[in-house]
Amino acid sequence: MVALTGGIDARVLGVAIRSRDPWRALAVSAVLFFAACVVYRADCVRLLDAAGLVVRRHAVGIAVVLAAVLAAHGIVFGTFGAGGADAYGYVNQAYDWAEGRLPRPQPLTVTLPFETSDAMQAPLGYRVGTGPHTIVPTYAPGLPLMMAVALAAGACGPFFVVPIMAALFVWFTFRLGRLAGGSSVGVVAALVLITSPVVLYQALWPMSDIPSGAIWTAAVVFALGPSRGSAATAGGVAALGLLVRPNLALVAVVPLLTLAMRVSGRERWVRAALYCTPILPIVACVAAINTMWFGAPFNTGYGSTEEIYRVSNIWPNVQLNASWLWASQSPWLLLALGPLLPPLGRTLNRGVLLTCLILFIVTFGSYASYSQFEEWWYLRFLMPAFGAFAVLVAAGIVAIARAIPQPFGRVAAGAALSVMIATTVSYASARQVFGVLRAGERRYVDIGEFAADRLPSNAALFAVQHSGSLRFYSGRLTLRFDSVRKEWAADVPAAVERAGYHPFLIVDDFEIPQVRRQFGLKADTPLPWPILARMRELGGITIFDMATTPASSSPIALEPGRRYGCAPRGRAPR
């Protein structure tokens, strides 16, 4: 509880109870338990044997409970809002598919007298299309198509896709662990997965990382199956994985190699054909969409292959990912190497563990030369292999329990698992994954609904961070101020008025320096437009009236709301 909450400070019948350091209690309990095992060794062996039997007997039920826990985490603490680039980009694209707007590029109806007019009208999550005066989604269509189907359950349907996929992620991790070393490995792998900081973090966002992890873990599990049907299922799942993230073509090779190495002769070719059959039409579909949206089969919404993959990125990415893994997963991640040592791997399925290792290496290889990022949660790119990583760690823990004389083997394994979980949960709690992030994301809903209720229908809203969410929640036209050039910035508000719109500027406080640069304003000076509304909380958000003759009124103080932001109050202008 201390690791989860960051500390306990309460009074019971006037007695102060405080605990801020989980390690002290953990260390004391570990020492006492070890001492009990020395003094009462036979009793401890019987106790731990009985506990192990219960875990193995109820392993499936435990895995289901752990899957439900991660799904509940995503629902209770999830953002449930279409803010920023990723969340808006995926959710709004789902509506575009459901309404039949896609796959055609979306026409723009406003023409402004600036060379960046089209770029100004492409919100975060979208970009200028190859056709004249159009925009197209940045992101691959796999997750938005799943969200579009989920819209049948209502406006919140798209936001439940990731929690559902999180539950499946845990379930298939358990199944992969069970194949690697029995039910104990499966249960421990599921526990390692649901306490991983990056998994807890990404389970909160309507993004493709958790679905990608669930899909590729499932593909490997089916590839390890005994029949032709499992090979065909693995291919279907892998096809969905490529639709979600087309850049993971190398990862699709791992299940193919896995099922091919399990059989020989003609059967090998039959199963390989069954695996590849559903993949080929998806590859053709993705190539056609990329050509329609981005101009070439291998181009993506992030740019061409040459732009986003560079050899010079490999070593920095190795360093960054290694440091992020070490910090977030703790040094106990080295337990993943244990099953690869001959003395510890005797009771494990080395073929399955080798598949897990290859999946992790190939997944990292798919992103090794990708553009560099500075935040720890970009470990999310490795999510397709996090189930395999959890299995390797779990196999290392269980191998220790089996290799050391009892009860000390189980005590050592339990202590290692406890310390690892305490470390990872503490790390996740410090990164605000248990509620604070959701509160911060509410600002997109609050500002969007204010714009829908209080701003005129002909409002043109200059924004960057809110450029998509304002369209989603208000239906007003948004313009990207980062496409404004300071050479002609002074004429921008008047030009927007001449086009029949009332210009406003909506910015988070951290964006104000960028506004000054784009509009050629002096640093550290107040912005020259009157304030219409201001929210001090959640980092600070301000609405400025940029009209030539702004309305004269006192600034409105906005208060943060508490509701989910599932349903759009408006849609992007046609």
Phi and psi in degrees as a GROMACS rama.xvg file:
@    title "Ramachandran Plot"
@    xaxis  label "Phi"
@    yaxis  label "Psi"
@TYPE xy
-65.359  -42.8959  VAL-2
-62.9179  -37.0127  ALA-3
-74.469  -42.0288  LEU-4
-95.0274  -15.5346  THR-5
87.9434  -2.55504  GLY-6
147.515  150.582  GLY-7
-118.797  131.62  ILE-8
-144.819  101.265  ASP-9
-145.314  168.817  ALA-10
-125.622  130.446  ARG-11
-122.129  113.871  VAL-12
53.9404  38.4438  LEU-13
83.6788  -3.50163  GLY-14
-96.1604  126.37  VAL-15
-75.519  129.63  ALA-16
-121.421  112.905  ILE-17
-129.768  139.792  ARG-18
-153.958  119.371  SER-19
-121.578  -5.58807  ARG-20
-123.828  104.953  ASP-21
-68.3255  -21.5415  PRO-22
-71.6094  -31.7277  TRP-23
-64.9679  -49.4356  ARG-24
-64.747  -38.9123  ALA-25
-64.6054  -43.2354  LEU-26
-65.4848  -42.3969  ALA-27
-63.1705  -45.3521  VAL-28
-65.2391  -36.9576  SER-29
-65.7314  -42.4447  ALA-30
-64.5829  -43.8933  VAL-31
-64.6085  -39.9695  LEU-32
-67.6794  -39.6682  PHE-33
-62.4828  -41.5384  PHE-34
-62.7045  -40.4191  ALA-35
-62.7001  -37.5815  ALA-36
-67.8448  -31.1797  CYS-37
-71.9575  -45.2227  VAL-38
-76.0532  -39.9777  VAL-39
-118.766  55.4627  TYR-40
-58.8283  -48.647  ARG-41
-62.2327  -41.5374  ALA-42
-64.474  -40.2316  ASP-43
-66.6944  -37.666  CYS-44
-61.032  -46.8757  VAL-45
-62.2578  -42.5938  ARG-46
-61.5695  -47.0214  LEU-47
-71.8445  -33.5856  LEU-48
-61.4627  -44.3556  ASP-49
-63.9603  -41.5076  ALA-50
-64.0911  -42.3898  ALA-51
-63.0735  -38.148  GLY-52
-64.1416  -40.7396  LEU-53
-62.3658  -44.1461  VAL-54
-61.1972  -46.7335  VAL-55
-66.2783  -38.4312  ARG-56
-68.9148  -34.9916  ARG-57
-111.149  25.2087  HIS-58
-58.7631  -43.3343  ALA-59
-63.3651  -44.4567  VAL-60
-62.7287  -40.1174  GLY-61
-63.3267  -42.863  ILE-62
-62.0325  -39.8301  ALA-63
-63.787  -41.9935  VAL-64
-62.8863  -44.8684  VAL-65
-63.6674  -37.913  LEU-66
-62.6976  -42.0532  ALA-67
-65.2435  -34.8479  ALA-68
-62.5966  -46.1722  VAL-69
-67.0642  -39.8661  LEU-70
-62.3891  -42.6485  ALA-71
-63.6738  -38.1816  ALA-72
-58.0752  -44.8996  HIS-73
-66.0585  -31.1865  GLY-74
-79.9141  -45.5327  ILE-75
-70.6386  -42.6661  VAL-76
-105.248  -1.60489  PHE-77
-63.7191  156.008  GLY-78
-70.8823  -37.0314  THR-79
47.8369  42.5819  PHE-80
-148.705  153.241  GLY-81
-102.344  69.4285  ALA-82
-109.737  165.208  GLY-83
65.2783  -154.423  GLY-84
-88.4551  -54.2362  ALA-85
-68.3796  -54.0822  ASP-86
-60.057  -48.0457  ALA-87
-63.8524  -43.8906  TYR-88
-58.8322  -43.4362  GLY-89
-72.8954  -46.5371  TYR-90
-70.3894  -44.0699  VAL-91
-65.9675  -35.9056  ASN-92
-63.0709  -34.977  GLN-93
-58.8568  -44.2725  ALA-94
-64.3334  -38.5682  TYR-95
-61.9779  -40.0512  ASP-96
-67.8222  -44.3036  TRP-97
-64.446  -32.4972  ALA-98
-89.8628  -0.401735  GLU-99
81.7  11.0004  GLY-100
-72.2635  -32.9705  ARG-101
-101.597  154.559  LEU-102
-89.8234  3.72265  PRO-103
-64.8938  141.055  ARG-104
-57.5853  145.197  PRO-105
-88.078  123.567  GLN-106
-72.5504  147.982  PRO-107
-100.103  139.024  LEU-108
-104.345  -11.1036  THR-109
-104.581  135.016  VAL-110
-121.489  120.28  THR-111
-110.773  152.762  LEU-112
-80.0596  47.4885  PRO-113
-133.314  146.912  PHE-114
-66.8964  -19.3302  GLU-115
-101.473  24.3362  THR-116
-56.655  -45.4184  SER-117
-66.5008  -43.8729  ASP-118
-62.235  -34.2091  ALA-119
-63.6314  -27.0489  MET-120
-95.0286  2.84676  GLN-121
-95.3989  105.344  ALA-122
-70.8759  169.339  PRO-123
-54.203  138.669  LEU-124
93.257  -8.60128  GLY-125
-131.866  164.373  TYR-126
-147.197  166.055  ARG-127
-64.4737  133.841  VAL-128
-80.3234  170.389  GLY-129
-74.6529  -26.2579  THR-130
-77.2753  158.304  GLY-131
-66.6006  133.076  PRO-132
59.5598  45.8398  HIS-133
-135.777  160.663  THR-134
-128.719  156.208  ILE-135
-137.735  158.418  VAL-136
-65.5221  150.156  PRO-137
-80.072  -34.8681  THR-138
-94.926  154.57  TYR-139
-62.3694  155.236  ALA-140
-83.5304  -7.20953  PRO-141
-58.0758  -57.9702  GLY-142
-65.7271  -43.9795  LEU-143
-58.2046  -34.442  PRO-144
-66.7561  -39.2792  LEU-145
-63.8003  -40.5827  MET-146
-66.4089  -35.4805  MET-147
-63.1646  -39.5347  ALA-148
-63.6265  -40.9652  VAL-149
-66.5121  -18.5372  ALA-150
-61.6231  -19.0928  LEU-151
-61.4437  -23.2874  ALA-152
-88.6061  -1.41705  ALA-153
119.995  178.505  GLY-154
-63.135  -29.1703  ALA-155
-83.5804  -6.84336  CYS-156
-52.0973  -47.6794  GLY-157
-58.8137  -29.6287  PRO-158
-80.7  -11.7468  PHE-159
-90.3738  -7.76832  PHE-160
-62.6256  -46.9769  VAL-161
-66.2641  -45.6384  VAL-162
-58.0238  -38.8639  PRO-163
-65.0264  -43.5901  ILE-164
-66.8474  -30.2377  MET-165
-63.2579  -42.1812  ALA-166
-62.4268  -42.7354  ALA-167
-64.9643  -34.9581  LEU-168
-58.5727  -46.7171  PHE-169
-65.3882  -43.0555  VAL-170
-61.4676  -46.4438  TRP-171
-74.2498  -26.3497  PHE-172
-65.6021  -42.3358  THR-173
-59.1874  -45.9776  PHE-174
-64.7625  -38.3873  ARG-175
-66.0133  -41.5372  LEU-176
-64.1032  -38.1058  GLY-177
-63.7139  -37.2686  ARG-178
-67.9459  -30.7406  LEU-179
-77.4079  -31.8036  ALA-180
-166.028  20.0337  GLY-181
99.8151  178.422  GLY-182
-61.5539  -35.0611  SER-183
-62.2775  -44.0518  SER-184
-63.2309  -40.6253  VAL-185
-61.3252  -45.3147  GLY-186
-65.5542  -45.2003  VAL-187
-64.0036  -39.7813  VAL-188
-61.2722  -42.7428  ALA-189
-62.4556  -39.1129  ALA-190
-67.568  -42.051  LEU-191
-61.1134  -40.8203  VAL-192
-65.2822  -47.0195  LEU-193
-74.0584  -9.94976  ILE-194
-106.473  6.13616  THR-195
-73.4152  128.148  SER-196
-56.9655  -43.3247  PRO-197
-70.4079  -30.5641  VAL-198
-69.4315  -45.5053  VAL-199
-59.7463  -38.9058  LEU-200
-68.8327  -49.6984  TYR-201
-74.2689  -18.3989  GLN-202
-67.3661  -10.5094  ALA-203
-90.4911  -12.2968  LEU-204
-116.259  142.617  TRP-205
-78.1236  71.4556  PRO-206
-130.291  173.538  MET-207
-88.2215  -0.996155  SER-208
-68.8671  -53.4635  ASP-209
-62.164  -46.8843  ILE-210
-56.3559  -39.7653  PRO-211
-64.1034  -40.2758  SER-212
-62.721  -44.023  GLY-213
-64.0936  -42.7354  ALA-214
-65.5702  -47.919  ILE-215
-74.5873  -30.4588  TRP-216
-64.9716  -42.3811  THR-217
-63.3391  -40.5508  ALA-218
-59.8681  -40.9881  ALA-219
-68.1252  -41.1858  VAL-220
-60.1172  -45.5191  VAL-221
-68.603  -33.6177  PHE-222
-64.771  -26.3056  ALA-223
-83.9875  0.226355  LEU-224
-70.8584  167.407  GLY-225
-90.5909  -8.91979  PRO-226
-124.262  170.599  SER-227
-66.1746  -33.4898  ARG-228
-61.1522  -39.5652  GLY-229
-67.3628  -34.0111  SER-230
-64.8902  -43.4008  ALA-231
-64.7058  -39.8339  ALA-232
-64.1169  -41.4506  THR-233
-58.3773  -40.4709  ALA-234
-65.4629  -41.2092  GLY-235
-63.3005  -40.8515  GLY-236
-66.9279  -42.4928  VAL-237
-62.7479  -36.6569  ALA-238
-61.5092  -42.1252  ALA-239
-63.0678  -39.389  LEU-240
-60.7059  -38.0585  GLY-241
-73.2896  -29.2325  LEU-242
-69.7839  -33.7232  LEU-243
-74.5496  -44.8545  VAL-244
-137.881  92.2342  ARG-245
-64.2865  -18.8109  PRO-246
-77.3216  1.59168  ASN-247
-99.8236  37.2394  LEU-248
-60.7057  -36.6043  ALA-249
-65.5701  -34.621  LEU-250
-64.6545  -32.9043  VAL-251
-63.688  -19.3104  ALA-252
-74.0652  -27.2997  VAL-253
-63.1693  -51.0915  VAL-254
-61.3896  -34.6863  PRO-255
-61.7705  -47.0788  LEU-256
-63.4186  -38.2908  LEU-257
-61.7163  -50.4173  THR-258
-72.555  -29.1845  LEU-259
-70.2758  -32.5322  ALA-260
-79.9819  -11.6696  MET-261
-87.0225  -15.7054  ARG-262
-133.97  173.02  VAL-263
-138.118  172.725  SER-264
66.5691  -145.833  GLY-265
-63.4574  -34.0686  ARG-266
-60.8872  -34.7872  GLU-267
-60.5371  -44.3271  ARG-268
-71.0538  -35.276  TRP-269
-62.5335  -47.7554  VAL-270
-67.6712  -36.8699  ARG-271
-62.2715  -40.4562  ALA-272
-66.0388  -41.5713  ALA-273
-62.4132  -37.3579  LEU-274
-67.839  -43.2641  TYR-275
-78.2276  -24.021  CYS-276
-55.7591  -49.2067  THR-277
-74.238  -17.3263  PRO-278
-76.3539  -39.2579  ILE-279
-59.2763  -46.4672  LEU-280
-65.6983  -31.3345  PRO-281
-67.6408  -41.1998  ILE-282
-60.3706  -43.7409  VAL-283
-63.907  -39.3197  ALA-284
-64.3409  -45.5669  CYS-285
-63.3422  -41.1438  VAL-286
-62.0111  -40.643  ALA-287
-66.1813  -42.1612  ALA-288
-65.5033  -43.4322  ILE-289
-59.7743  -39.8444  ASN-290
-66.178  -43.001  THR-291
-65.5076  -42.4681  MET-292
-87.4084  -39.9061  TRP-293
-120.239  -0.500004  PHE-294
98.1101  -12.4039  GLY-295
-158.932  152.492  ALA-296
-58.8356  -32.8834  PRO-297
-100.501  4.10954  PHE-298
-81.4131  152.726  ASN-299
-130.58  176.193  THR-300
-66.0072  -15.7983  GLY-301
-91.2345  -7.15378  TYR-302
126.418  -177.431  GLY-303
-76.2445  165.044  SER-304
-57.8256  -40.4299  THR-305
-65.9505  -28.0364  GLU-306
-78.3539  -35.0375  GLU-307
-105.524  -12.6037  ILE-308
-117.57  120.013  TYR-309
-140.063  139.426  ARG-310
-59.9761  -32.4349  VAL-311
-65.4774  -14.9278  SER-312
-83.7534  -13.5249  ASN-313
-63.3094  -55.0491  ILE-314
-65.2208  -44.1104  TRP-315
-58.5132  -38.0273  PRO-316
-69.0003  -33.9431  ASN-317
-61.2982  -46.4036  VAL-318
-64.7794  -45.0653  GLN-319
-63.881  -49.1458  LEU-320
-66.1838  -36.6757  ASN-321
-63.9965  -42.8454  ALA-322
-69.1017  -38.3312  SER-323
-65.9093  -42.7463  TRP-324
-62.7177  -44.4051  LEU-325
-62.3703  -41.766  TRP-326
-73.7085  -43.6208  ALA-327
-84.0728  -38.5497  SER-328
-93.1829  -7.30769  GLN-329
75.2521  161.64  SER-330
-59.7948  -13.5409  PRO-331
-67.502  -7.3026  TRP-332
-61.2382  -20.8505  LEU-333
-64.2629  -15.0101  LEU-334
-59.82  -22.0198  LEU-335
-63.8788  -20.6729  ALA-336
-84.1464  -16.8361  LEU-337
-56.5379  -47.5816  GLY-338
-64.023  -17.2197  PRO-339
-82.0733  -9.62028  LEU-340
-85.7526  130.193  LEU-341
-51.7391  -42.8574  PRO-342
-63.7301  -30.612  PRO-343
-93.1887  -14.7304  LEU-344
-99.0896  9.67832  GLY-345
-65.6994  -33.9182  ARG-346
-95.3497  10.2252  THR-347
-114.319  163.218  LEU-348
-86.8043  102.299  ASN-349
-65.6862  -31.4031  ARG-350
-63.675  -43.5865  GLY-351
-66.4232  -42.1949  VAL-352
-64.2233  -37.2475  LEU-353
-64.2556  -39.3605  LEU-354
-60.7678  -42.9122  THR-355
-60.8011  -44.0276  CYS-356
-63.8364  -44.1034  LEU-357
-63.4631  -41.3756  ILE-358
-59.7513  -41.9871  LEU-359
-65.4719  -45.601  PHE-360
-63.9894  -44.9356  ILE-361
-67.0772  -38.3423  VAL-362
-62.0706  -46.6024  THR-363
-62.9957  -40.4693  PHE-364
-59.6751  -30.9785  GLY-365
-67.6704  -22.0257  SER-366
-117.433  1.69365  TYR-367
-59.9149  -38.7  ALA-368
-98.2814  9.66078  SER-369
-72.413  166.724  TYR-370
-55.213  147.138  SER-371
-83.8973  145.802  GLN-372
-133.281  162.374  PHE-373
-112.435  -6.73667  GLU-374
-97.6141  142.695  GLU-375
-60.1894  -30.3258  TRP-376
-75.5031  1.21834  TRP-377
-74.6115  1.42803  TYR-378
-58.1459  -16.1945  LEU-379
-57.3131  -25.1545  ARG-380
-62.9077  -24.289  PHE-381
-89.0821  4.92271  LEU-382
-57.0749  -34.3824  MET-383
-56.3892  -22.5462  PRO-384
-109.159  5.50861  ALA-385
-71.3118  -29.5585  PHE-386
-63.2334  -44.1029  GLY-387
-64.229  -39.329  ALA-388
-62.2565  -43.6954  PHE-389
-62.1995  -36.094  ALA-390
-66.5988  -41.5543  VAL-391
-62.4105  -43.9937  LEU-392
-62.9174  -46.0385  VAL-393
-62.2549  -41.1018  ALA-394
-63.0947  -37.0212  ALA-395
-64.605  -40.6232  GLY-396
-66.4701  -46.5497  ILE-397
-67.2589  -35.396  VAL-398
-62.7497  -37.6387  ALA-399
-63.5164  -44.702  ILE-400
-60.0797  -34.6863  ALA-401
-84.5311  -27.4103  ARG-402
-85.6063  -27.1573  ALA-403
-95.1068  140.307  ILE-404
-53.7288  145.745  PRO-405
-85.4292  149.346  GLN-406
-90.3883  5.3899  PRO-407
-69.7321  -27.1372  PHE-408
-63.8735  -47.209  GLY-409
-68.1215  -36.0516  ARG-410
-63.8077  -44.8402  VAL-411
-63.3515  -42.9666  ALA-412
-64.8051  -43.4566  ALA-413
-63.555  -38.9265  GLY-414
-64.9396  -43.2909  ALA-415
-62.0218  -44.3737  ALA-416
-64.4231  -41.6734  LEU-417
-63.5318  -45.3343  SER-418
-65.2905  -40.4072  VAL-419
-62.5252  -45.3782  MET-420
-64.7878  -42.4848  ILE-421
-59.8791  -39.3473  ALA-422
-67.7906  -47.852  THR-423
-69.203  -39.0729  THR-424
-67.9997  -38.3261  VAL-425
-61.7124  -44.0035  SER-426
-60.831  -45.6676  TYR-427
-63.9277  -41.3124  ALA-428
-62.9508  -39.363  SER-429
-66.7255  -22.8344  ALA-430
-93.2373  14.3478  ARG-431
66.0811  35.098  GLN-432
-83.5309  -6.92971  VAL-433
-105.472  56.2482  PHE-434
120.138  -35.1498  GLY-435
-69.0736  -38.6418  VAL-436
-60.3922  -42.3084  LEU-437
-60.8408  -40.5874  ARG-438
-61.5527  -41.3138  ALA-439
-65.0151  -35.5836  GLY-440
-71.9634  -15.3362  GLU-441
-63.1094  -21.1421  ARG-442
-63.1502  -31.4732  ARG-443
-63.628  -40.2426  TYR-444
-68.3168  -45.6835  VAL-445
-60.2978  -48.3784  ASP-446
-69.2212  -38.9224  ILE-447
-62.5936  -42.2359  GLY-448
-72.4411  -32.6452  GLU-449
-61.9351  -43.2571  PHE-450
-62.6546  -38.2218  ALA-451
-66.6551  -36.9527  ALA-452
-87.5882  -33.1788  ASP-453
-116.96  -17.2121  ARG-454
-97.8071  149.406  LEU-455
-63.9422  157.754  PRO-456
-65.7808  -21.1537  SER-457
-96.5133  21.1956  ASN-458
-68.4301  139.96  ALA-459
-116.868  116.067  ALA-460
-103.597  112.154  LEU-461
-77.6852  126.424  PHE-462
-164.076  167.425  ALA-463
-127.721  -66.1376  VAL-464
-60.2634  -32.7904  GLN-465
-101.399  11.7358  HIS-466
-65.6346  -32.2928  SER-467
-86.4665  -47.6469  GLY-468
-63.1461  -33.3537  SER-469
-64.8287  -37.2607  LEU-470
-65.2449  -43.1851  ARG-471
-64.9943  -42.2192  PHE-472
-95.9574  -13.8562  TYR-473
-123.759  -21.4825  SER-474
75.2877  6.11896  GLY-475
-82.8797  155.694  ARG-476
-66.4364  134.818  LEU-477
-118.334  148.436  THR-478
-129.784  133.915  LEU-479
-79.6139  114.853  ARG-480
-73.4745  -15.544  PHE-481
-74.9747  -5.34409  ASP-482
-98.2171  3.03415  SER-483
-82.8184  135.119  VAL-484
-104.228  137.483  ARG-485
-65.0248  -19.1113  LYS-486
-63.7627  -34.8126  GLU-487
-122.406  16.6663  TRP-488
-61.9835  -34.0891  ALA-489
-62.9123  -26.3093  ALA-490
-91.9504  -4.3931  ASP-491
-63.0353  -51.9289  VAL-492
-58.3145  -41.5752  PRO-493
-66.2855  -39.0871  ALA-494
-64.061  -38.6882  ALA-495
-65.0012  -38.9078  VAL-496
-64.4297  -40.2632  GLU-497
-63.5814  -26.6457  ARG-498
-80.8387  -0.568163  ALA-499
98.3491  17.7592  GLY-500
-120.755  156.212  TYR-501
-102.512  112.389  HIS-502
-81.3552  136.114  PRO-503
-131.13  156.687  PHE-504
-118.977  127.306  LEU-505
-125.063  116.435  ILE-506
-140.504  146.484  VAL-507
-74.7043  157.021  ASP-508
-58.8575  -35.8802  ASP-509
-70.1752  -13.2087  PHE-510
-88.1092  -11.4927  GLU-511
-60.9446  -42.2826  ILE-512
-57.2088  -35.6874  PRO-513
-67.5792  -38.0536  GLN-514
-59.5826  -44.192  VAL-515
-60.0513  -42.7921  ARG-516
-65.7077  -44.6448  ARG-517
-66.833  -35.3829  GLN-518
-96.9644  7.2827  PHE-519
66.9646  33.8353  GLY-520
-93.6271  155.406  LEU-521
-69.3136  144.444  LYS-522
-65.6348  148.608  ALA-523
61.9375  24.1396  ASP-524
-113.864  150.187  THR-525
-62.2528  148.373  PRO-526
-66.5358  145.658  LEU-527
-80.7119  3.43452  PRO-528
-104.56  146.49  TRP-529
-68.2037  147.406  PRO-530
-83.898  127.02  ILE-531
-90.24  -41.6621  LEU-532
-152.9  155.271  ALA-533
-149.156  132.658  ARG-534
-115.018  118.759  MET-535
-77.5555  -31.7646  ARG-536
-75.1958  172.47  GLU-537
57.3299  38.0049  LEU-538
91.0044  -11.911  GLY-539
91.3069  123.11  GLY-540
-136.125  136.855  ILE-541
-132.394  140.774  THR-542
-111.371  121.186  ILE-543
-107.533  141.984  PHE-544
-93.1494  112.24  ASP-545
-96.0849  7.05765  MET-546
-65.221  155.567  ALA-547
-60.4787  -40.5025  THR-548
-120.631  84.8924  THR-549
-69.8035  155.078  PRO-550
-66.7727  139.838  ALA-551
-94.423  107.956  SER-552
-158.505  160.69  SER-553
-72.9912  144.775  SER-554
-58.3456  141.81  PRO-555
-91.7921  130.057  ILE-556
-87.3393  120.361  ALA-557
-97.227  142.857  LEU-558
-112.061  141.414  GLU-559
-62.8159  141.076  PRO-560
-91.7681  -178.815  GLY-561
-128.307  -2.75562  ARG-562
-85.3216  158.554  ARG-563
-67.1117  156.545  TYR-564
-113.985  52.8638  GLY-565
-73.334  -54.9338  CYS-566
-85.5508  133.47  ALA-567
-76.1679  140.631  PRO-568
-85.1107  -14.2555  ARG-569
-157.955  175.89  GLY-570
-127.943  161.194  ARG-571
-55.2408  134.05  ALA-572
-57.8655  139.46  PRO-573
